[in-house]
Amino acid sequence: MTTDRMIDAQRPLAEFAWSLKERYRQTHGMTKQQFMKLYNLGEVALSTVFENLLPATRNRHGKLTEKVSVDGYDFVKLDSGRPIPLGDMKTCTGYKNGHSWKFAVRNAHGKKGYLYVVGYNPVNDQVYFFAIPPSVEKPKTILNITFCPETGDITSKYGRYQVDSWEEMSLKG
């Protein structure tokens, strides 16, 4: 997918990210218009925005967390006095693949801790959240989260790890 098409496809995720940036006071003096302009120019990496928002969310709720972005995980928990790997953040947009729709989560294998997934589902214009625990084996290639082309309901085994909100996802682990 070209960068321009990806920008268009992920625009709803950018809008959602902005709402979280406002809620968790992570705007850094920027307005929504400025943020979206930079996003539209390809200057905003949504994965990084969400990586920065997860510790802000957890810290606001009293779960001390730091972003580290090292090989294998993006976050560590600090509440035990020493850093413990917490998990890795992934963002994706659903797309049609033949007769099915799916989120294709790349580079999930070998991640330590939870796999936090934020995905935009164009079938029903919704943002979905998954907190896949470390005990779940991740495929070596692509972790596919499939969904119904009519309703947008998750149809794969990863549906059991879907949660209702950003906060619920962020506070897992």
Long-range contacts (C-beta under 8 A, 24 or more apart in sequence): 3-42, 6-93, 7-39, 7-40, 7-42, 9-93, 9-95, 9-120, 9-122, 10-46, 10-91, 10-93, 10-120, 11-39, 12-120, 12-122, 12-125, 12-127, 13-46, 13-91, 13-93, 13-118, 13-120, 13-127, 14-39, 14-44, 14-46, 14-49, 16-118, 16-120, 16-127, 17-46, 17-49, 17-50, 17-53, 20-53, 20-57, 20-166, 21-49, 21-53, 24-53, 24-56, 24-57, 24-60, 25-56, 26-52, 26-53, 26-56, 46-91, 47-89, 47-90, 47-91, 50-89, 50-91, 50-118, 51-75, 51-89, 53-166, 53-170, 54-89, 54-116, 54-170, 57-166, 57-167, 57-170, 57-171, 58-170, 58-171, 61-167, 61-170, 61-171, 63-171, 72-110, 72-111, 72-112, 73-111, 73-112, 73-113, 75-113, 77-173, 85-112, 85-113, 86-113, 86-114, 86-173, 87-111, 87-112, 87-113, 87-114, 87-115, 87-116, 87-134, 87-173, 88-112, 88-113, 88-114, 88-115, 88-116, 89-116, 89-118, 90-115, 90-116, 90-117, 90-118, 91-117, 91-118, 91-119, 92-117, 92-118, 92-119, 92-120, 93-119, 93-120, 93-122, 94-119, 94-120, 94-121, 94-122, 94-123, 94-147, 95-122, 96-149, 99-149, 100-146, 100-149, 101-146, 101-147, 101-148, 101-149, 101-152, 102-144, 102-145, 102-146, 102-147, 102-156, 103-128, 103-144, 103-145, 103-147, 104-142, 104-143, 104-144, 105-142, 105-143, 105-144, 105-145, 106-142, 106-143, 108-132, 108-138, 108-139, 108-142, 108-143, 109-138, 109-139, 109-140, 109-141, 110-138, 111-138, 113-173, 114-172, 114-173, 115-143, 116-169, 116-170, 116-172, 117-145, 118-166, 118-169, 119-145, 121-147, 121-152, 123-147, 123-148, 123-149, 123-150, 123-151, 123-152, 124-151, 124-152, 126-152, 128-154, 128-162, 129-162, 129-163, 129-164, 129-165, 129-166, 129-168, 129-169, 130-158, 130-161, 130-162, 130-163, 130-169, 131-161, 131-163, 131-168, 131-169, 131-172, 131-173, 132-158, 132-161, 133-161, 133-172, 133-173, 136-161
